[in-house]
Amino acid sequence: MKMPFWQTKPVSDLANQSAGLKRVFGPWRLIAMGVGVTIGAGLFSLTGVAAGQNAGPAVTISFLIAAIAASFAGLCYAELAGMLPSGGSAYSYAYAGLGEIIAWIIGWDLILEYTVGAAAVASSASGYVASFLKGWGILIDPRLLNPPMTPVTLADGSSAHAWFNAPTVIILSAITLLLMRGTNISVRVNTAVVIIKVLIITSLIAVCAPFVDTSHFHPFIPENTGEFGHFGVSGIMRAAGMAFFAYIGIDIVSTAAQDTKQPQRNMPIGIIGSLIACATVYVIFSSMLIGITDYHSLANDPSPVATAMDHIHMPWMASLVKAGITLGFISVLFGLLIGQSRIAMNMAEDGLLPPIFARVHKSTKTPWTAHIITAVASSALAACVPIATLGEMTSIGTLLAFIIVCAGVTALRFKASETQRSFRVPGGPFVIPLLGILSCGIVMVSMSGLTWLRLLIWLALGFLIYFTYSIRNSKLRNNSIKADRNL
């Protein structure tokens, strides 16, 4: 028998896996979810941070680099999602192609990615809520809008330190309650919100285009400050790493396979359609944002679109856009929280996490305990950690997931060559997957040492859990032991 942590899960088990969830997603609903998740905090918040701290006007190049790397990974996701319609996403693909230990690494990484991602989005949403209410004369105490110990200025002009970001907890709790009501209800709300969001973005581009100041694009690539990642070419690459937060929607779509009708056909459509739509929007929108606002002023701005709208002096349009963006965060959190619950549920069903994560509510058919645990963890992070840190952690987790998915395509072309695939990555088993691994790897290397350290600490904690709990409770391992004993 193989070492237990290198055992692979039979492809047939994953292809036929079902958790009793309602199948409510068709191709357009999948694209809506992918667009809804992808066009969110990455566009409305991290665009400004990446431009102000790393790339300057060349942030558009960063988004293009991220889009190219994500497209290679997206093609690999499309092949595996059509072949293995399991809600475990990259975790399930790694389990079938690379072995249990790699599956654990990516599953644990995805838990980090989605939990921290939801926290980052809630943090961004908090800034827009505060800006929107301010336009109506309602002021929230700044000590309740920032992570602990952040310097803030009070209404009377005095200085103080923030307590915690309170609106994030309220926002995450509300979305979690919506998801626990049932996936079908949540999907309808999400689709409506995505339509509103797309209309808002289209209107915003049309209204703001005449206010673009071309002087804001000079120099297009600011000179490096002498520190890696702060402008220049290294800054573009560092911003590209942060921009990967924007393409988390690709992975999110693949987690909904068990909720999808005809997943072998509809999953590739949802993934590729989401990627094309979002890459186009990001490049156009980031160019417009820099054209309106001096990128230097966006370095620590959690709500750059609100700042840009204030610059054009159209109060009615500013209020409309801020309201639309605030509402639009619903779809982002919807995708992140549903993805996290499905990953945890699949890992629990395999015995790698405690069974509490796999409990499905009898009437709503939702993994309600996983939703609650995720909401608590994300709320704590959103309330206490700066958005830039959350964005970087989400991005490095996304990049690692993309690399493993690309490797999984090559492995499964040989290990499961006879398995039916509704979509095949063009160019054979090596070209696109290798390009995906290299491009994502290069961007990943450009990220800060502190971000890498946080990832390694998280993975070390994961290994501790795996070797003390998961390996002993693994259903694949225990079934193999029973089979050997019966021989």
Residue pairs with C-beta under 8 A, 6 or more apart in sequence:
1 480
1 481
1 484
4 100
4 471
4 474
4 476
4 477
4 480
5 99
5 100
5 101
5 104
5 466
5 471
6 99
6 100
6 101
7 99
7 100
7 476
7 477
7 480
8 95
8 96
8 97
8 98
8 99
8 100
8 415
9 92
9 95
9 96
9 100
9 103
9 350
9 476
10 96
11 83
11 84
11 96
11 412
11 415
11 416
11 419
14 84
14 86
14 88
14 92
14 95
14 96
15 83
15 84
15 85
15 86
15 419
17 85
17 86
17 87
17 92
17 258
17 346
18 258
19 87
19 258
19 345
19 346
19 349
19 358
19 360
19 367
20 360
20 365
21 87
21 183
21 258
21 259
21 360
21 365
21 366
22 182
22 183
22 184
22 259
22 365
23 258
23 259
23 260
23 261
24 183
24 184
24 187
24 259
24 261
25 33
25 187
25 256
25 259
25 260
25 261
25 266
25 270
26 260
26 261
26 266
27 265
27 266
27 269
27 270
27 273
29 187
29 191
30 253
30 256
30 260
30 266
30 267
30 269
30 270
30 271
30 273
30 274
31 269
31 270
31 273
31 274
31 277
32 190
32 191
32 194
32 195
32 331
33 187
33 190
33 194
33 249
33 252
33 253
33 256
33 270
33 274
33 331
33 334
33 335
34 249
34 250
34 252
34 253
34 270
34 271
34 273
34 274
34 275
34 277
34 278
34 335
35 194
35 198
35 249
35 274
35 277
35 278
36 190
36 193
36 194
36 197
36 249
36 328
36 331
36 332
36 334
36 335
37 248
37 249
37 252
37 331
37 332
37 334
37 335
37 336
37 339
38 246
38 247
38 248
38 249
38 250
38 274
38 278
39 197
39 198
39 201
39 278
39 281
39 282
39 328
39 332
40 121
40 124
40 328
40 329
40 331
40 332
41 117
41 120
41 121
41 123
41 124
41 125
41 245
41 329
41 332
41 387
41 391
42 243
42 245
42 246
42 247
42 248
42 282
42 391
43 246
43 281
43 282
43 285
43 286
44 124
44 128
44 303
44 304
44 305
44 325
44 328
44 329
45 120
45 123
45 124
45 127
45 302
45 303
45 304
45 387
45 391
46 120
46 124
46 242
46 243
46 245
46 246
46 387
46 388
46 391
47 59
47 282
47 285
47 286
47 289
47 298
47 304
48 289
48 293
48 295
48 298
48 299
48 301
48 304
48 307
49 242
49 298
49 299
49 300
49 301
49 302
49 304
49 387
49 388
49 391
50 59
50 62
50 239
50 242
50 243
51 57
51 59
51 239
51 286
51 289
51 290
51 295
51 298
52 295
52 296
52 297
52 298
52 299
52 300
52 301
53 230
53 299
53 300
53 388
54 62
54 229
54 230
54 231
54 235
54 236
54 238
54 239
54 242
55 61
55 62
55 221
55 231
55 235
55 236
55 238
55 239
56 219
56 220
56 221
56 222
56 231
56 235
56 290
56 295
57 216
57 217
57 218
57 219
57 220
57 221
57 222
57 290
57 295
58 220
58 221
58 222
58 235
58 236
58 239
59 236
59 239
59 243
59 286
59 290
59 295
60 283
60 286
60 287
60 290
61 221
61 236
61 240
62 236
62 237
62 239
62 240
62 242
62 243
63 240
63 243
63 246
63 279
63 282
63 283
63 286
64 279
64 283
65 236
65 237
65 240
65 243
65 439
65 443
66 240
66 241
66 243
66 244
66 246
66 247
66 443
67 247
67 275
67 279
67 282
67 283
68 439
69 240
69 244
69 402
69 436
69 439
69 440
69 443
70 244
70 247
70 250
70 275
70 279
70 402
71 275
71 279
72 406
72 432
72 433
72 435
72 436
72 439
72 440
73 250
73 402
73 403
73 405
73 406
73 436
73 440
74 247
74 250
74 271
74 272
74 275
75 272
75 425
75 426
75 432
75 436
76 402
76 405
76 406
76 408
76 409
76 425
76 432
76 433
76 436
77 90
77 250
77 251
77 253
77 254
77 271
77 405
78 267
78 268
78 271
78 272
78 423
78 425
79 268
79 409
79 421
79 423
79 424
79 425
80 93
80 254
80 405
80 408
80 409
80 412
81 253
81 254
81 257
81 263
81 267
81 268
81 271
82 263
82 264
82 265
82 267
82 268
82 421
82 422
82 423
83 264
83 412
83 416
83 419
83 420
83 421
83 422
84 92
84 93
84 96
84 257
85 257
85 258
85 260
85 263
85 264
85 267
86 92
86 257
86 258
86 346
87 255
87 256
87 257
87 258
87 259
87 342
87 343
87 345
87 346
88 95
88 107
88 255
88 342
88 343
88 346
88 347
89 110
89 251
89 254
89 255
89 257
89 339
89 342
89 343
89 401
90 106
90 110
90 251
90 254
90 401
90 404
90 405
90 408
91 103
91 106
91 107
91 110
91 343
91 346
91 347
92 103
92 346
93 404
93 405
93 408
93 412
94 102
94 103
94 105
94 106
94 107
94 404
94 405
94 408
95 102
95 103
95 350
96 408
96 412
96 415
96 416
97 407
97 408
97 409
97 411
97 412
97 415
97 416
98 404
98 407
98 408
98 411
100 352
100 474
100 476
100 477
101 466
102 404
103 352
104 352
104 462
104 466
104 470
105 404
105 459
105 462
106 400
106 401
106 404
107 343
107 346
107 347
107 352
108 458
108 459
108 462
108 465
108 466
109 397
109 400
109 401
109 455
109 458
109 459
109 462
110 251
110 339
110 340
110 343
110 397
110 401
111 340
111 343
111 344
112 393
112 397
112 455
112 458
113 248
113 251
113 394
113 397
113 398
113 401
114 252
114 336
114 337
114 339
114 340
114 343
114 374
115 340
115 374
115 377
115 378
115 381
116 378
116 381
116 390
116 393
116 394
116 397
117 245
117 248
117 336
117 390
117 394
117 397
118 172
118 333
118 336
118 337
118 340
118 374
118 378
118 382
119 168
119 172
119 378
119 379
119 381
119 382
119 385
119 390
120 245
120 382
120 387
120 390
120 391
120 394
121 329
121 332
121 333
121 336
122 167
122 168
122 171
122 172
122 329
122 333
122 378
122 379
122 382
123 165
123 168
123 302
123 382
123 385
123 386
123 387
123 390
124 302
124 303
124 329
124 387
125 167
125 168
125 171
125 326
125 329
125 333
126 145
126 165
126 167
126 168
126 171
126 302
126 382
127 145
127 302
127 303
127 306
128 303
128 305
128 306
128 322
128 325
128 326
128 329
129 167
129 171
129 326
130 140
130 145
130 167
130 303
131 303
131 306
131 322
132 306
132 319
132 322
132 323
132 326
133 139
133 140
135 315
135 318
135 319
135 322
136 319
139 155
140 167
141 154
142 152
142 153
142 154
142 160
142 162
143 152
143 154
143 160
143 161
143 162
143 163
144 162
144 163
144 164
144 165
144 166
144 167
145 152
145 162
145 165
145 166
145 167
146 152
146 162
146 165
147 162
147 164
147 165
147 383
147 384
147 385
147 386
148 161
148 162
148 163
148 164
148 384
149 161
149 162
150 161
150 162
150 386
151 159
151 160
151 161
151 162
152 159
152 160
152 161
152 162
153 159
153 160
154 160
164 383
164 384
165 382
165 383
165 384
166 383
168 379
168 382
168 383
169 379
169 382
169 383
171 329
171 333
172 333
172 337
172 375
172 378
172 379
172 382
173 375
173 379
175 330
175 333
175 334
175 337
175 375
176 337
176 371
176 372
176 374
176 375
178 185
178 186
178 189
178 330
178 334
179 186
179 334
179 337
179 338
179 341
179 366
179 371
180 361
180 364
180 366
180 368
180 371
180 372
181 364
181 366
182 364
182 365
182 366
183 259
183 338
183 364
183 365
183 366
186 334
186 338
189 330
189 334
190 330
190 331
190 334
190 335
193 327
193 328
193 330
193 331
193 334
194 328
194 331
196 324
196 327
196 328
197 324
197 325
197 327
197 328
197 331
199 324
200 320
200 321
200 324
200 325
200 328
201 281
201 285
203 317
203 320
203 321
204 285
204 288
204 305
204 309
204 321
205 284
205 285
205 288
207 312
207 314
207 317
208 288
208 292
208 308
208 309
208 312
209 288
211 291
211 292
211 311
211 312
212 288
212 291
212 292
213 291
213 292
214 291
216 290
216 291
216 292
216 293
216 294
216 295
217 290
217 291
221 231
221 232
221 233
221 236
222 231
222 232
222 235
223 231
223 232
224 230
224 231
224 232
224 233
224 234
224 235
225 231
225 232
228 234
228 238
229 235
229 237
229 238
229 446
229 448
230 238
234 446
237 442
237 443
237 446
238 446
238 447
238 448
240 443
240 446
241 392
241 395
241 396
241 399
241 443
241 444
241 446
241 447
242 391
242 392
242 395
243 282
243 395
244 395
244 396
244 398
244 399
244 402
244 443
245 391
245 394
245 395
245 398
246 278
246 282
247 275
247 278
247 398
248 336
248 394
248 398
249 274
249 278
249 335
250 271
250 274
250 275
251 339
251 398
251 401
251 402
252 335
252 336
252 338
252 339
253 267
253 270
253 271
253 274
254 267
254 271
255 338
255 339
255 342
255 343
256 338
256 339
256 342
257 263
257 267
258 342
259 342
260 266
260 267
260 270
264 420
264 422
265 422
268 422
268 423
289 298
289 304
289 305
289 308
292 308
292 311
292 312
293 304
293 307
293 308
293 311
297 307
298 304
298 307
300 388
301 307
302 387
305 321
305 322
305 325
306 318
306 321
306 322
306 325
309 317
309 318
309 321
309 322
310 318
312 318
337 371
337 374
337 375
337 378
340 370
340 374
341 366
341 367
341 370
341 371
341 374
342 367
344 353
344 357
344 367
344 370
344 373
344 374
345 357
345 358
345 360
345 367
345 370
347 353
347 357
348 354
348 355
348 356
348 357
348 358
348 370
349 358
349 475
350 474
350 475
350 476
351 470
351 473
351 474
351 475
351 476
351 478
352 466
352 470
352 473
352 474
353 470
354 469
356 369
356 373
357 367
357 369
357 370
357 373
358 367
358 370
359 367
359 368
359 369
359 370
360 366
360 367
360 368
361 367
361 368
381 390
382 390
392 447
392 448
392 451
393 451
393 454
393 455
395 447
396 444
396 447
396 451
396 452
396 455
397 455
399 440
399 441
399 443
399 444
400 444
400 455
402 436
402 440
403 436
403 437
403 440
403 441
403 444
405 436
406 432
406 433
406 434
406 436
406 437
406 440
407 433
407 437
409 425
409 429
409 432
409 433
410 429
410 430
410 433
410 434
412 419
413 429
414 429
425 432
425 433
426 432
471 477
